[in-house]
Structure formats: C-alpha cells, structure tokens
Amino acid sequence: MERERQGGWVYIMADRYRGTMYVGVTADLAARVHQHRSGAGSDFCARYGLARLVWAERGDDMMSCIEQEKRLKRWRRDWKFELIERGNPDWQDMFELLV
C-alpha cells in the first residue's frame, strides 16, 4: 500500500521519429529505461528495438500513473504524436536528461 502512494512515471519509448511506440509506467524511470535498452524491459521493446525515451510524465502516486498509462494506451497514434511533439518535437532521446 505504501508503494502505491509513492510517485511514479508514465513514459513512451520509441524506435525512431513517429515510429513504433510503447507506453509504460514505473516507479524508477532511469532504471526502467536502462532495462529496456538492455533488452530486459519488455518483450515488445526488445522485439521492436524501442530504446529511445521520447516522453515522460511524473505522477504523484502509482495508482494515478497506472490510470494515465491505461488512458494513453487507448489513444490514437496521432494523439500520442501530438503529446510527444508538444515537448519533444524532434523525438530526441530524453534518457540523457535522467542521468
């Protein structure tokens, strides 16, 4: 129960500009991105080579992050593109900002 009250992150990984995307949620964004890059994060990211962190949003608690993740997964691709490009128009890898 205590872990659910701690903050978390909703994030999007991609392989390239407007390419394949993965929406995820985690308590430790830097560690999770590292897992994806090493091939241990998710089968989907490993299969499609999704190693670029293109969008992330901090949440106050994990429950709200999970709800946001579920919402984003239902969004159309174009809506996700718009979300990413509001803060990251060139789809640059944001991982370097974390470490």
C-alpha positions as CSV (number, residue, x, y, z in Angstrom):
1,M,0.0,0.0,0.0
2,E,2.8,2.4,0.8
3,R,4.4,1.9,-2.6
4,E,1.1,3.0,-4.3
5,R,1.3,6.3,-2.5
6,Q,4.8,7.0,-3.8
7,G,5.2,8.9,-7.1
8,G,5.8,7.3,-10.4
9,W,6.3,7.9,-14.1
10,V,4.3,7.3,-17.3
11,Y,6.5,7.2,-20.3
12,I,6.7,6.5,-24.0
13,M,9.6,4.6,-25.7
14,A,10.1,4.7,-29.5
15,D,12.5,3.3,-32.1
16,R,12.6,6.5,-34.2
17,Y,10.7,9.6,-35.2
18,R,7.0,8.8,-35.4
19,G,7.8,5.1,-35.3
20,T,6.7,2.2,-33.1
21,M,5.8,3.3,-29.6
22,Y,5.5,1.6,-26.2
23,V,3.6,3.2,-23.3
24,G,4.7,2.1,-19.8
25,V,4.6,3.0,-16.1
26,T,7.3,2.7,-13.5
27,A,8.5,4.0,-10.1
28,D,12.1,4.4,-11.3
29,L,12.3,5.8,-14.8
30,A,16.1,5.7,-15.2
31,A,16.3,2.1,-14.2
32,R,13.3,1.1,-16.4
33,V,14.8,2.8,-19.5
34,H,18.1,1.0,-18.8
35,Q,16.2,-2.3,-18.7
36,H,14.5,-1.5,-22.0
37,R,17.9,-0.7,-23.6
38,S,19.4,-3.9,-22.3
39,G,16.6,-6.0,-23.7
40,A,15.2,-6.9,-20.3
41,G,12.4,-4.3,-20.0
42,S,9.7,-5.8,-22.1
43,D,9.4,-8.3,-24.9
44,F,7.7,-5.7,-27.1
45,C,10.5,-3.2,-26.7
46,A,13.2,-5.8,-27.2
47,R,11.4,-7.2,-30.3
48,Y,11.0,-3.8,-32.0
49,G,14.2,-2.1,-30.8
50,L,12.5,0.6,-28.7
51,A,15.4,2.2,-26.9
52,R,14.6,5.9,-27.2
53,L,12.7,7.7,-24.3
54,V,10.6,10.3,-26.1
55,W,8.1,11.4,-23.4
56,A,7.7,11.1,-19.7
57,E,5.3,12.5,-17.1
58,R,5.7,12.4,-13.3
59,G,2.7,11.4,-11.2
60,D,2.1,11.9,-7.5
61,D,1.2,8.2,-6.9
62,M,1.4,5.0,-8.8
63,M,-2.4,4.5,-9.0
64,S,-2.8,7.7,-11.0
65,C,0.2,6.8,-13.1
66,I,-1.4,3.4,-13.9
67,E,-4.7,5.1,-14.8
68,Q,-2.9,7.5,-17.1
69,E,-1.0,4.7,-18.7
70,K,-4.2,2.9,-19.5
71,R,-5.7,6.1,-21.0
72,L,-2.7,6.7,-23.2
73,K,-2.7,3.1,-24.4
74,R,-6.3,3.7,-25.7
75,W,-5.3,6.9,-27.6
76,R,-4.9,7.0,-31.3
77,R,-1.3,7.2,-32.7
78,D,-1.8,10.8,-33.9
79,W,-2.8,11.9,-30.4
80,K,0.3,10.3,-29.0
81,F,2.4,12.0,-31.7
82,E,0.9,15.4,-30.6
83,L,1.6,14.7,-27.0
84,I,5.2,13.8,-27.6
85,E,5.8,16.7,-30.0
86,R,4.5,19.3,-27.6
87,G,7.6,18.9,-25.5
88,N,9.9,17.0,-27.8
89,P,9.2,18.0,-31.4
90,D,12.3,16.1,-32.9
91,W,11.7,13.0,-30.8
92,Q,15.2,13.3,-29.2
93,D,16.2,10.7,-26.7
94,M,15.4,12.1,-23.2
95,F,17.3,9.5,-21.3
96,E,20.4,11.7,-21.0
97,L,18.4,14.2,-19.0
98,L,17.7,11.5,-16.4
99,V,21.3,10.5,-15.6
